[in-house]
Amino acid sequence: MNSNRCDLDLSKGRASKALLDAAGTGIQAECKQKYPNGIQDGEIAVTSGGQLPCKAIYHGALPKYSGPGDEQVNQEISGGFRSFYSRQLVRMFNLKFKKIIFQYGYM
């Protein structure tokens, strides 16, 4: 599970860049092919595991957290994170995944 930007540019952000380096450029090519217009906040893009020993990588677009400030906005973002991750856990459980790794980077 990789949190990312809506444009699915895996070369941006430390965590996504590390994932791209480990999995290989094929996952970036998959993102461009399958999701040419990117995805919206709260949506998920699925690629193969590339060169990693996993079946799939789930790239989720999440709103950018800009730090302390407007509490209402922060609560909405926090609620969005919980909802997003809960939906993905259910999805992965239904697919009978045995292991899930959450990579947390883009915020």
C-alpha positions in Angstrom: 0.0 0.0 0.0 1.6 3.2 -1.2 0.1 6.7 -0.6 0.7 8.9 -3.6 -0.4 11.9 -5.6 -3.3 12.0 -7.9 -1.0 12.1 -11.0 0.6 8.8 -9.8 4.1 10.2 -10.4 6.1 7.8 -8.4 9.3 9.8 -8.8 7.8 12.4 -6.4 8.0 11.9 -2.6 10.6 9.9 -0.7 8.5 6.9 -0.1 7.1 6.6 -3.6 10.6 7.1 -5.0 12.0 4.4 -2.8 9.2 2.1 -3.9 9.9 2.9 -7.6 13.6 2.2 -7.1 12.9 -1.1 -5.5 10.1 -2.3 -7.7 11.5 -1.0 -11.0 10.3 1.5 -13.6 7.8 -1.0 -14.9 5.3 0.0 -12.2 5.5 3.6 -13.3 4.8 2.5 -16.9 1.8 0.5 -15.6 0.4 3.5 -13.9 0.7 5.6 -17.1 -0.9 2.8 -19.2 -3.7 1.9 -16.8 -4.4 5.4 -15.4 -3.4 7.9 -18.1 -5.4 10.7 -16.3 -4.3 9.7 -12.8 -6.8 9.1 -10.1 -8.9 11.2 -7.6 -8.3 11.6 -3.9 -9.6 8.5 -2.1 -9.2 6.3 -5.2 -6.8 3.4 -5.6 -4.6 2.4 -8.6 -3.3 -1.2 -8.7 -0.1 -2.3 -10.4 1.9 -5.5 -10.3 4.6 -5.8 -7.7 7.3 -5.2 -10.3 10.6 -6.6 -9.1 9.2 -6.9 -5.5 8.1 -10.3 -4.1 4.5 -9.3 -3.9 1.3 -9.9 -6.1 0.3 -6.2 -6.3 1.0 -2.7 -5.2 -2.0 -0.5 -4.3 -1.3 3.2 -4.8 -3.8 5.4 -3.1 -4.3 9.1 -3.7 -4.8 11.0 -0.5 -5.2 14.7 0.2 -2.0 16.5 1.1 -1.7 17.5 4.7 -0.2 20.9 5.1 0.4 21.0 8.8 -1.4 22.5 11.8 -4.0 25.1 11.0 -7.7 24.8 10.3 -9.0 22.0 12.7 -12.1 21.3 10.6 -9.9 20.7 7.5 -7.5 18.5 9.5 -10.4 16.4 10.9 -11.8 15.9 7.4 -8.4 14.8 6.2 -8.0 12.5 9.2 -11.4 11.0 8.6 -10.6 10.5 5.0 -7.4 8.6 5.8 -9.3 6.3 8.2 -12.1 5.7 5.6 -9.6 5.1 2.8 -7.4 2.6 4.7 -10.5 0.8 6.1 -11.9 0.3 2.6 -8.6 -1.0 1.4 -8.2 -3.4 4.3 -11.6 -4.9 3.6 -10.8 -5.1 -0.1 -7.5 -6.9 0.6 -9.1 -9.2 3.1 -11.7 -10.2 0.5 -8.9 -11.0 -1.9 -7.4 -13.2 0.8 -4.1 -11.4 1.0 -2.0 -12.8 3.8 0.4 -9.9 4.2 -0.1 -6.1 3.8 2.6 -3.5 4.0 1.7 0.1 4.4 4.2 2.5 3.1 3.6 6.0 4.5 5.2 8.9 2.8 3.1 11.4 0.9 1.4 13.9 3.2 
